[in-house]
Amino acid sequence: MLPSDMPRLSQGAVVLRAFEDRDVALVQSVADDPLIPLITTVPSSGTRDDALAYIARQHDRLTTGAGYSFAIADLATDRAVGSIGLWLRDVDEGRASTGYWVAPDFRRRGYVATALQALTSWALSLDGIDRVQLYVEPWNEGSWRAAESCAYQREGLLRSWQKIGDERKDMYMYSVLRPKH
Ligand SMILES: CC(C)(COP(=O)(O)OP(=O)(O)OC[C@H]1O[C@@H](n2cnc3c(N)ncnc32)[C@H](O)[C@@H]1OP(=O)(O)O)[C@@H](O)C(=O)NCCC(=O)NCCS
């Protein structure tokens, strides 16, 4: 049975927690990022109302069974810097997937590497999740380096896997498996 409430997961200087309305400025701050609104439902309008609606949708993810959408926050200040999710579409097959983003002002400080470590350890501790996978475009070195630092292995290149914006993109498939005992 997967948890029916959002846990609070902490690791190093990072905490993963549910989004709150006070995180609205973070969501607005990434509206003009060249990638984030294309690969997530972050609104590109940048309006406060749209950003609040995004936050409300994150709360629905658990009730609809889509998965767990966490804010990545700094442990010391509880200020949100980004987002990471655990998605359950294929959980009947023992597979979950993850995706994440960090606002530009907070990049290259280890937030995603630490958040992904926390999310992955928790996910693999849950009955029914034997594999966590993620998809990364080959140019996105920050993303695949974070994944590799959390023991994700590159399994191959999925050709023309996903439409991002107007173009179909190749994606590396990465995964980490539940250790066998
Ligand atoms: C990709 C992204 C999530 C990385 O987040 P981050 O918090 O800056 O990553 P970290 O600081 O944890 O860095 C992880 C590793 O990648 C390296 N790295 C980070 N950004 C990098 C970049 N632009 N180019 C090369 N290396 C980079 C770090 O030095 C670190 O390397 P190390 O393992 O050798 O120490 C962030 O840039 C982002 O949100 N980008 C837009 C959305 C996105 O691409 N999401 C992922 C889609 S798959």
The ligand as a Tripos MOL2 file, in Angstrom:
@<TRIPOS>MOLECULE
LIG
   48    50     1     0     0
SMALL
NO_CHARGES

@<TRIPOS>ATOM
      1 C1         18.9830   20.1690  -14.6310 C.3       1 LIG1
      2 C2         18.7280   20.8240  -13.2860 C.3       1 LIG1
      3 C3         17.5260   20.1480  -12.6430 C.3       1 LIG1
      4 C4         19.9660   20.6370  -12.3870 C.3       1 LIG1
      5 O1         19.6620   21.0900  -11.0640 O.3       1 LIG1
      6 P1         20.8110   21.5910  -10.0620 P.3       1 LIG1
      7 O2         20.2000   21.7350   -8.7030 O.co2     1 LIG1
      8 O3         21.4590   22.7780  -10.6500 O.co2     1 LIG1
      9 O4         21.8050   20.3520  -10.1030 O.3       1 LIG1
     10 P2         22.9710   20.0430   -9.0390 P.3       1 LIG1
     11 O5         23.4920   21.3330   -8.4780 O.co2     1 LIG1
     12 O6         22.4560   19.0250   -8.0840 O.co2     1 LIG1
     13 O7         24.0900   19.4380   -9.9800 O.3       1 LIG1
     14 C5         24.2120   18.0560  -10.2880 C.3       1 LIG1
     15 C6         25.5080   17.8370  -11.0550 C.3       1 LIG1
     16 O8         25.3820   18.4180  -12.3670 O.3       1 LIG1
     17 C7         26.3640   19.4270  -12.5640 C.3       1 LIG1
     18 N1         25.6910   20.4890  -13.3060 N.ar      1 LIG1
     19 C8         24.6290   21.2220  -12.9140 C.ar      1 LIG1
     20 N2         24.2670   22.0580  -13.9010 N.ar      1 LIG1
     21 C9         25.1070   21.8210  -14.9330 C.ar      1 LIG1
     22 C10        25.2370   22.3740  -16.2280 C.ar      1 LIG1
     23 N3         24.4120   23.3490  -16.6600 N.pl3     1 LIG1
     24 N4         26.2370   21.9110  -17.0370 N.ar      1 LIG1
     25 C11        27.0640   20.9300  -16.6140 C.ar      1 LIG1
     26 N5         26.9870   20.3530  -15.3800 N.ar      1 LIG1
     27 C12        26.0220   20.8130  -14.5640 C.ar      1 LIG1
     28 C13        26.7860   19.8420  -11.1680 C.3       1 LIG1
     29 O9         28.0880   20.3900  -11.1790 O.3       1 LIG1
     30 C14        26.7290   18.5190  -10.4510 C.3       1 LIG1
     31 O10        27.8500   17.7490  -10.8610 O.3       1 LIG1
     32 P3         28.6660   16.7590   -9.8980 P.3       1 LIG1
     33 O11        27.8010   15.5440   -9.7390 O.co2     1 LIG1
     34 O12        29.9000   16.4860  -10.6370 O.co2     1 LIG1
     35 O13        28.8400   17.5090   -8.6160 O.co2     1 LIG1
     36 C15        18.4360   22.3400  -13.4490 C.3       1 LIG1
     37 O14        19.4390   22.9120  -14.2330 O.3       1 LIG1
     38 C16        17.0750   22.6250  -14.0960 C.2       1 LIG1
     39 O15        16.0730   22.7150  -13.3940 O.2       1 LIG1
     40 N6         17.0390   22.7700  -15.4250 N.am      1 LIG1
     41 C17        15.7730   23.0270  -16.1530 C.3       1 LIG1
     42 C18        14.7780   21.8840  -16.0180 C.3       1 LIG1
     43 C19        15.4020   20.5470  -16.3270 C.2       1 LIG1
     44 O16        16.2770   20.4190  -17.1720 O.2       1 LIG1
     45 N7         14.9120   19.4920  -15.6480 N.am      1 LIG1
     46 C20        15.3910   18.1370  -15.8470 C.3       1 LIG1
     47 C21        14.7610   17.5330  -17.0540 C.3       1 LIG1
     48 S1         15.3480   15.8660  -17.2990 S.3       1 LIG1
@<TRIPOS>BOND
     1     1     2 1
     2     2     3 1
     3     2     4 1
     4     2    36 1
     5     4     5 1
     6     5     6 1
     7     6     7 2
     8     6     8 1
     9     6     9 1
    10     9    10 1
    11    10    11 2
    12    10    12 1
    13    10    13 1
    14    13    14 1
    15    14    15 1
    16    15    16 1
    17    15    30 1
    18    16    17 1
    19    17    18 1
    20    17    28 1
    21    18    19 ar
    22    18    27 ar
    23    19    20 ar
    24    20    21 ar
    25    21    22 ar
    26    21    27 ar
    27    22    23 1
    28    22    24 ar
    29    24    25 ar
    30    25    26 ar
    31    26    27 ar
    32    28    29 1
    33    28    30 1
    34    30    31 1
    35    31    32 1
    36    32    33 2
    37    32    34 1
    38    32    35 1
    39    36    37 1
    40    36    38 1
    41    38    39 2
    42    38    40 1
    43    40    41 1
    44    41    42 1
    45    42    43 1
    46    43    44 2
    47    43    45 1
    48    45    46 1
    49    46    47 1
    50    47    48 1
@<TRIPOS>SUBSTRUCTURE
     1 LIG1         1 GROUP 0 **** ****
